[in-house]
């Protein structure tokens, strides 16, 4: 009987250990899902800002048609991407490049750079990028911890048994790195009237 009790105790402890490990896998996976939702929220916020940004730039630099169309197309492709995080990152890369080109174009137009609407959008986009990168780091940290358990012995045995697979990292560069300081008293150009933005700009702002 003593041997039987020992076997039952060992079996019970083993089942408890398995249950705890299983629950930890589930908890980690749920944490990854939640942290990815935070990343997605910031991506959506960035998508929402871009049409107004494009409209504002168009009001001052309408002939920069190729850059504006590239940004619009890249945004549409990123919005349409519904794959896992690594595929989403590949869809975001052209958008990041297009936005950088757009801000490079803006540097050539003093009146645009001095526009209150443009400065406000630029600042909001920079703040969104900061939140996106923070959410990305948190998500990738959760993925790293989870994947380590999926790969490590003996937890990998349980992972294989119950179908816990490695998750994908999300790596994307910032489209804009520095939020501009909005100083409306100094923002106006020194001479010459600024061209009025188009109707689309006023409505988009």
N, C-alpha and C positions, 0 to 999 in steps of 0.2 A: 504493500500500500504506500509505503514511503516513497518508493521509486515512482509510482503512479502519480502521487501528489507532486513530486518534483517535475515530472514530465508535464503535468497540467499547468504548473506554475510557469515553467519555461515557455510553454506554448502560449499561455495567456500574455506573458510579457512580450513575446514575439509579435502577437497580434496587436497589442497596444502600440508597439514601436512602429509596426506597419501602418496602423491607422493614423498615428501622429505624423509620420512622414508623408502619407497620402494627403492629409489635411493641409500640411505645409505646402505641398505642391499646388493644391487647389488655391490656397491663399495667395501664393506668389503669382500664379497665373492670373487671378482676378486683379491683383495689383498692377500687373502689366497691362491688362485691358483698360483699367481705370486711368493709368498714366498715359496710355496712348490716346484716350479720349481727350485728355488735356492738350496733347500735341495737336490733335485734329481741330480742336476749338481755335487754337491760335492760327493754324493754317487757314481755316475758314475766315477768321477775322482779316487776315492778310488778303485773301481773295476779295473780300467785300470792299477793301480800301482801294484796290487797283483801278476799277472803272473810274472813280472820281479823280484819281491821280492822273490817269491817261487823259481824261476830259480837260483837266486843268492845264496840263502840258500842251495839249492840242490848241487851247485858246491862245497860247503865246508862240507856239512853234508848230503850226499846222503842217508845214512842209516837211517835218521830220516823220514822214509817213511810214517809212520802213520800220523805224524803231517802235513807233506806236502800234503798228500791226503785229510786230513780233511779240511785244508784251501781251497784247490781247490774245493772240493765238497760244502763247505759252501758258497763260492763265487758264484758258479753256481746257487745255490738255491736262493741267494739274488738277483742276476741278473734277474732270472726268475720270481720273485715276482712282481705282477702287481696290487695288491689289494690296498685298502685305506691305509692311513698312519699307522694306528695301526697294520694292517696286515704286512705292510712292516717292521715295527719295530720288529715284532716277527721273521721275516726272517733274520733281521740283527743281532739279538742277538747271534746265533751260529757263525756267521762270526767274531764278535767281540771277542768271546771266543777263536776261533781258531787262530786269529792273536796274541792274548796275549800269547797263548801257543807257537807260532812260535818265538816270541821275547824272551820268556823264554828259549827256546832251543838255540837261538843265543848266550845267555849269557855264554853258556858252550864251545863256540868255539872262542878263542881269535883272530884267523886269520880271521874269518868271521866278527867279530866285528870291526876289523881294516880295512876291505875291503872298498875302496873308493866307490865302487858301492853300497854296502850295506848301508853305512852311508848316502849316497845321497838319496837313496830310503827311508830310515828310516826318514830322515829329511822331505822329501816331504810328506810322509804319515802323519807325525805329524802336518805339516802345513795344510794339507787337513782336518785332524780331527778338528783343531781349527776353520777352516772356516765352517765345517759341524755343529759344535756345535753352532756357532754364527747364522747360517741360521736356525737351529732347534729352537733356542730361539725366533727368530723373527717370525717364522711361528707359534709357539705355542702361542705367545703373540697376534697375529692376531686372532687365533682361540678362545682364551679366551674372547677377546672383542666381537667377533661376537656371540659366544654362550651365553654370558651374555644378549645380546639383544634378542636372540631367546627365552630365558627363562623368560625374565622380562615382567611385565605388564606395559603399554598396547602393547608394540611392539610385544609380542608373538602372539597377535591376528592377526596382519598383517603377521607374519611369517607363522602361520598355514594356513592363507588364501591363500598365494601365494607360499607355498611349500618351505620355507626356513628352512632347518633342521640343527641340530647341526653337526658341523664338528669334525673329530677325531684328537686328539693330536698325536704327534710323539715323542716318548721317546726312545733314544738309548744311550748307554754308549760309551765312547771313547775307541778305540782299542789301542791307544798309547797316553800317556799324555804329554810327554816331548820330544821336538825336541833335538836330540843330537848335540853337538858342534863338528863340523868337523874340526879337526886339523891334517892335513895330515902329518906334520912333526913328530908328536908324535904317529900317528896311526899305524905305522909299528911295528910288534912284535920285542921284544928285541933280540931274538935269534931264529934260525931255519927258513928255507925258508917256505913261505906260499904256500900251494898247489894251483895250477893254477885252476881257475874256469873252468867249463865245457864249451863247445862251446855254449850251450843254454844260459849260463850266459852272455857270451860276446855279443851274439846277442840280449838278452833281455835287457841289460843295455842301 
